[in-house]
Amino acid sequence: MSKPHWRPARASDLPAISAIAARIHPDLPERPEVFAEKMRLYHDGSRVLAAEDEIVGYGLAHPWTQHRIPPLDGFLEQLPGGADCLYVHDVAVLPGFRGGVAGDYVAAIEQLARASGIATLALVSVYATRPLWERLGFRAVTANAELRAKLASYGDNATYMLRDLAAT
Ligand SMILES: CC(C)(COP(=O)(O)OP(=O)(O)OC[C@H]1O[C@@H](n2cnc3c(N)ncnc32)[C@H](O)[C@@H]1OP(=O)(O)O)[C@@H](O)C(=O)NCCC(=O)NCCS
């Protein structure tokens, strides 16, 4: 079997993306149209992990403003003018296909950010993924009350993290 590879997502990948999201994030449900909006607003950040004849993972990212967290299962409506980060909304890979692939996705997003003149990556780490993101250069940010309130919808262990591309 050839190694799964990341490729740009197409509109026709939406059912596969939604099915993986429902399987991996049963407690953080998001509607397919919310994924579709992100893919439409920022196609460059939307990728799928393609194995032989199936999609086994996805990554979604878009320009955003630091210290702001888009609502889970909510529409962005539009991308902010003067965005100062690329926000990684989610990376999810089916269990049998993990190992090195999240790192490959983040490397692609890093290149995209640099090419767009954006010097920071942002994300909300959920479950116990904080060490994984630290390994990829992200650092937890102390959340103020407003940020904490927004993080609550992402579950107990949710942590807002930034990666300064100028530092690496
Ligand atoms: C998050 C996810 C996509 C990671 O995929 P992956 O292919 O296993 O990730 P990688 O192997 O690229 O991990 C990146 C780095 O973190 C390390 N790492 C992986 N799991 C780790 C852990 N639990 N603790 C510490 N480091 C970890 C890897 O070794 C790698 O570092 P290296 O390149 O120096 O070896 C996958 O686990 C997943 O789909 N999880 C469920 C969904 C999820 O939690 N998504 C994140 C939402 S914030």
PDBQT file of the ligand as one rigid body, heavy atoms in Angstrom, charges set to zero:
ROOT
HETATM    1  C1  LIG A 201      -3.795  14.606  16.631  1.00  0.00    +0.000 C 
HETATM    2  C2  LIG A 201      -3.467  13.576  15.559  1.00  0.00    +0.000 C 
HETATM    3  C3  LIG A 201      -3.937  14.080  14.200  1.00  0.00    +0.000 C 
HETATM    4  C4  LIG A 201      -1.930  13.375  15.550  1.00  0.00    +0.000 C 
HETATM    5  O1  LIG A 201      -1.558  12.577  14.447  1.00  0.00    +0.000 OA
HETATM    6  P1  LIG A 201      -0.125  11.870  14.373  1.00  0.00    +0.000 P 
HETATM    7  O2  LIG A 201       0.153  11.532  12.953  1.00  0.00    +0.000 OA
HETATM    8  O3  LIG A 201      -0.079  10.777  15.356  1.00  0.00    +0.000 OA
HETATM    9  O4  LIG A 201       0.836  13.022  14.860  1.00  0.00    +0.000 OA
HETATM   10  P2  LIG A 201       2.420  13.102  14.650  1.00  0.00    +0.000 P 
HETATM   11  O5  LIG A 201       3.021  11.725  14.724  1.00  0.00    +0.000 OA
HETATM   12  O6  LIG A 201       2.697  13.909  13.416  1.00  0.00    +0.000 OA
HETATM   13  O7  LIG A 201       2.789  13.905  15.950  1.00  0.00    +0.000 OA
HETATM   14  C5  LIG A 201       3.535  15.055  15.941  1.00  0.00    +0.000 C 
HETATM   15  C6  LIG A 201       4.616  14.969  16.989  1.00  0.00    +0.000 C 
HETATM   16  O8  LIG A 201       4.049  14.784  18.279  1.00  0.00    +0.000 OA
HETATM   17  C7  LIG A 201       4.551  13.582  18.861  1.00  0.00    +0.000 C 
HETATM   18  N1  LIG A 201       3.469  12.969  19.623  1.00  0.00    +0.000 N 
HETATM   19  C8  LIG A 201       2.457  12.225  19.160  1.00  0.00    +0.000 A 
HETATM   20  N2  LIG A 201       1.623  11.877  20.148  1.00  0.00    +0.000 NA
HETATM   21  C9  LIG A 201       2.167  12.416  21.274  1.00  0.00    +0.000 A 
HETATM   22  C10 LIG A 201       1.790  12.423  22.636  1.00  0.00    +0.000 A 
HETATM   23  N3  LIG A 201       0.681  11.807  23.048  1.00  0.00    +0.000 N 
HETATM   24  N4  LIG A 201       2.583  13.070  23.515  1.00  0.00    +0.000 NA
HETATM   25  C11 LIG A 201       3.710  13.705  23.108  1.00  0.00    +0.000 A 
HETATM   26  N5  LIG A 201       4.108  13.754  21.833  1.00  0.00    +0.000 NA
HETATM   27  C12 LIG A 201       3.338  13.111  20.931  1.00  0.00    +0.000 A 
HETATM   28  C13 LIG A 201       5.038  12.743  17.701  1.00  0.00    +0.000 C 
HETATM   29  O9  LIG A 201       6.053  11.840  18.095  1.00  0.00    +0.000 OA
HETATM   30  C14 LIG A 201       5.538  13.809  16.755  1.00  0.00    +0.000 C 
HETATM   31  O10 LIG A 201       6.811  14.289  17.121  1.00  0.00    +0.000 OA
HETATM   32  P3  LIG A 201       8.109  13.884  16.266  1.00  0.00    +0.000 P 
HETATM   33  O11 LIG A 201       7.786  14.291  14.845  1.00  0.00    +0.000 OA
HETATM   34  O12 LIG A 201       9.194  14.661  16.877  1.00  0.00    +0.000 OA
HETATM   35  O13 LIG A 201       8.207  12.404  16.426  1.00  0.00    +0.000 OA
HETATM   36  C15 LIG A 201      -4.128  12.214  15.844  1.00  0.00    +0.000 C 
HETATM   37  O14 LIG A 201      -3.633  11.718  17.066  1.00  0.00    +0.000 OA
HETATM   38  C16 LIG A 201      -5.644  12.348  15.936  1.00  0.00    +0.000 C 
HETATM   39  O15 LIG A 201      -6.348  12.328  14.931  1.00  0.00    +0.000 OA
HETATM   40  N6  LIG A 201      -6.172  12.445  17.176  1.00  0.00    +0.000 N 
HETATM   41  C17 LIG A 201      -7.599  12.631  17.391  1.00  0.00    +0.000 C 
HETATM   42  C18 LIG A 201      -8.073  13.992  16.977  1.00  0.00    +0.000 C 
HETATM   43  C19 LIG A 201      -7.382  15.101  17.748  1.00  0.00    +0.000 C 
HETATM   44  O16 LIG A 201      -7.182  15.034  18.943  1.00  0.00    +0.000 OA
HETATM   45  N7  LIG A 201      -7.036  16.158  17.002  1.00  0.00    +0.000 N 
HETATM   46  C20 LIG A 201      -6.378  17.303  17.561  1.00  0.00    +0.000 C 
HETATM   47  C21 LIG A 201      -7.387  18.317  17.922  1.00  0.00    +0.000 C 
HETATM   48  S1  LIG A 201      -6.604  19.690  18.703  1.00  0.00    +0.000 SA
ENDROOT
TORSDOF 0
